[in-house]
Amino acid sequence: MKPVSITTQTVDTEVIKNDKLTIVDFWAEWCGPCKMIAPVLEELAAKFAGEVKFTRLNGDDNMATAQVYGIHSIPTLLFFNNGKPVDTVIGALPKSQLEARILRLLHVMESVE
């Protein structure tokens, strides 16, 4: 399952108004670590289908949105809950660390509900 490609025009409907844990992958075509993490995110998107929404936003093509969220390095993953950023990962972490972070955030969300 591939993450949904989003733009500055669709971030509101795809991320901000989404009630699931949503991950935005800020990336660029020229970024080597971004290419390394892409298959990991696809695997995690398949594993957490229905629970977590995975999205990708090209920072070069959507600089305004990257600036709004203070993205200075890529890849950067922003984790959103109910339209608000709740966690950030900068760089290409191993799958196990990303999965652990997702599970922790899902657990926190469940305990709040």
Rosetta blueprint (number, residue, H / E / L):
1 M L
2 K L
3 P L
4 V E
5 S E
6 I E
7 T L
8 T L
9 Q L
10 T L
11 V H
12 D H
13 T H
14 E H
15 V H
16 I H
17 K L
18 N L
19 D L
20 K L
21 L E
22 T E
23 I E
24 V E
25 D E
26 F E
27 W E
28 A L
29 E L
30 W L
31 C L
32 G H
33 P H
34 C H
35 K H
36 M H
37 I H
38 A H
39 P H
40 V H
41 L H
42 E H
43 E H
44 L H
45 A H
46 A H
47 K H
48 F L
49 A L
50 G L
51 E L
52 V E
53 K E
54 F E
55 T E
56 R E
57 L E
58 N E
59 G L
60 D L
61 D L
62 N L
63 M H
64 A H
65 T H
66 A H
67 Q H
68 V H
69 Y L
70 G L
71 I L
72 H L
73 S L
74 I L
75 P L
76 T E
77 L E
78 L E
79 F E
80 F E
81 N E
82 N L
83 G L
84 K E
85 P E
86 V E
87 D E
88 T E
89 V E
90 I E
91 G L
92 A L
93 L L
94 P L
95 K H
96 S H
97 Q H
98 L H
99 E H
100 A H
101 R H
102 I H
103 L H
104 R H
105 L H
106 L H
107 H H
108 V H
109 M H
110 E H
111 S H
112 V H
113 E L
